[in-house]
């Protein structure tokens, strides 16, 4: 019986990994459909499926840790397995989706040489996203063992949130970007997400939110309304949530800098 309890969180981690693998396959399928000159709707469906798979992976990733803590089945293996799954699902899969959806399908209006250069830049930026995501996970694993860590905040944007932002944007638009100007803007977004992951900006962790406490009915009602809104209007709601959370770290950083106490001005001593 106890062995089954230990396996349960890992099953959710496997679910995260399955979603990440499916997201990669769907993103490549959409890219191949665009390259073959197929119907645009077919590629849009494939890209949307990849984005949805990443969204489901975020749900599984959030559940495995909570289940492990609730059942007292946390282990070193579980932490390492979860990190490896996160690199694939929230690092590699979103990077492939970002490139396939936002860079690969650029039309020929810019000219072949410039298009190839832009695609090469796309490879660099999306790979930088993977590197920053892996570094973010490594830093998280180190910080998690420190007793002084403030559980209310993450240091740097969590990699599932960065992946969710990419997925939410793709889910909103669906059809691949074909204008080079849009692709440049997209590369800026992916680059910003990579930077936010390795930055020292703080992001709310929601780990201190306990729905079992008294007077938690407000949070439960809010969570229920959010699920209902996502079910009915997933595109705008998920995009709003993703962008709001991504910008929240920047806002917290600016706020903390504005309220930081300034050192007293040193008095100048003038010779008489």
N, C-alpha and C positions, 0 to 999 in steps of 0.2 A: 504493500500500500504506500509506504513512504517513498519507495523508488518511483512510483507513478507520479507522486507530487513533485519530485525533482525533475522529471521529464517534461511536465506540463509547460513551464515557461519556455523550454527549448522548442517545444512544438510551435509556439507563437513566433519564435525567432525563425524557425523553418518557414513559417507562413510569410514572414517579412522577406526572406530570401527568394521564395517562390515568386512573390509579387515583383521583386526586382528583376529576376530573370525574365519574367514575362514582359516587363516593361522594355527591356533591351530588345527582345524578339519583336515586339510590336513597333518599336521605334525604327528598327532596321527594315521591317516590312513596309512601313510608311515611306521610308527613304527609297526603297527599291521600286515602290509603286510610282513615285515621282520621277525616278530616273528612267523608268520604262515608258514614260509618257501616258500612264494610265489615267483613269478618271480621278479628278482631284478629290472627289468625295471619298474614294477608297483610302487614299493616304490620310485624309483628315480623320477618318474613323480609326485608323491604326494609331495615329498620334494621340488621339483622345483616349484610346484604350491604354496606351502607355502611361499617360498622365493619371488616369483613374487607378491603375495598378500601383503607382507610387503613392497615391492617396490612401489606398487600402493598406499599403505597407506601413505608413505612418501610424495607422490605427493599431496594427499588430505590434509594432515596435513600442507603442505606448503601453500596451497591455502586458507584454512579457515581463517587464521590470516590476510593474505593480503586482502582478500575480506572484512573482518570486518573493517579493517582500511580504505580501499577505500570508503566504503559505510557509514562510521561513525557509525557502529553498534556494536562496542566493548561493552562488558558488563561483569560484575562479573560472571554471570552464564556461559557465553561463555568461560571464562578463566578456570573456575573450570571444566566444562564439557570437555574441550580440554585436561586438565591435566589427568583426569580420563581415558579418551580414550587412551591417550599416555601410561599410565601405562599398560593397557591391550595389546595394539597393539605393542608397542615398548619395553615393559618389559617382560610380561608373554609370549606372542607369540614367540619372538625370543629365549627365554630361553627353552621353550618346543621344538622348532625346533632344537636348539643346542644340547640338550640332545638326542632327538630321532634320529637325523642324525649322530651325532658324537660319542655317547657313547653307546647307547642301543644295537647296532648291533655288538659289538665286538665279534670276533670268540673265540673258546674255546682253542686256542693255549697257552694262558697264564695260564690256569688252573682255575677251578670254583671259588676257594676262592679269588684269586687275582682279577679276573674279577668282582666279587661282590664288592670288596673293591674299585676298580676303578669306578664302577658305583655309589657307595655311594659318592665318591669324586665328581663325575659328578653332582650329586644332589646338593651338597653343593656349588660348583662353579656356577652353573646355577642359583641357588636361590640367591646367592650373587649378581649376575648380576641384578636380579629383584630388590633387596633391593637398590643397588647403583643407578639404574635407577630411582626408586621412590624418593630417596634422592636428586638426581640431579634435578628432576622436582620441588621438594619442594624448593630447593635453588633458582632455576630460578624464581619461583613465588615471592619469597621475594626480590630478586635483581631487578626484573623488576619494582618494585615500587620505587626504589631509583633514585633520579634525577642525581646522580653522575655516574650512570652506563654508561660505554662506549659501545655504540650501535654497534660499529664495531666488537666487539668480544663477544663470549660466554666464560664464565668461566667454564671450564670442557667440555668434549666432549658432545655434545647434544645427548639425548637418541635416536632420529631418526637416527642419523649418526651411532651410535653404532649398532642399529638394522639393518641398511642398510649394514654394514660391514659383519655381520653374514649372512644376506640374499645373499649378493654378492658372498661370498665364497661358500655357498650351491648351488647357481645358476650356478657357474662355474663348480663344481665337480658333483653335482646331486646325484650320487650313494653314499650311506651311507658309513661311515668309518668302516672298520672291523678289521684293524690292531691296536693293543693296542698302539704302538708307535705313530701312527697318532692321536689317540684319546688323548694321553697325550699332544701332541702339540696343539690340538684343545682346550683342557682345558686351556692351557696357553694363547691362543688367547682370549678366553672368559673372563678369569680372568683379562687380560690386559685391555680389553674394559671396564670392570666394574671399574677398578682403574681409567682409564682416565676420566670416567664420574664424579667421585667425586673429581678429582684432581683440582688444581688451574691453570692448563695449559689453555692458551687462544686458542680459535679456531675462525676463521673468521665466522662472522654471515651473511655477504652479505646483511644485512638490509639496508645499505646505498646505495646499488646499485639501481639506479632509471633509468629504461629504457625509461622514458618519457623525460629525459633531452636531450638537444642537444648534439651531438657528442657521442651518446650512440649506434650508428649503429654498432660499433665494437663489443660491448657486445652482441647485437642482432644477429649478424652474427655468433659469436662464439657459442651462445646458440643454434642457428639453426643447426650448424654443429655437436654439441654434441648430439642433439636429433636424427639427421640422423645417426650418428655413433652408438648410442645405439640401434636404430631400426634394423640396419644391423648386428652389432656385440655386442650384449648386454652382453654376458659373460665376454670377456676381458675388454671392456670399463667400465662397472660398477665395476668390481673388481679393476681396476686401479684407478678409482675415489674414491672408498671407502678406499682403502689402503693409497692413497695419502693424503686424508683428515684426516684419523686417525693419520698418522705420522706427519702431519703439526703442530699439537699442541706440539709434542715433539721437533720438529725442532725450533719452535718459542721460546720454553722454553730455549733450549740450546743457541740460539742466544742471547736472552735477558740476560742470565747469563754471556756470554762472553763479552757483551758490557756494563755490569754494572760497574759504576765507583768504583774503589777501594779506601777505606779510606786511607788517608796519614799515612805513618808509623810513629809510635810514637818515639820520640827521647829519647834515654836512657841517663839518667844523671848519670855520674860516679863521685863518690867522689874523690876529689883530694888527 
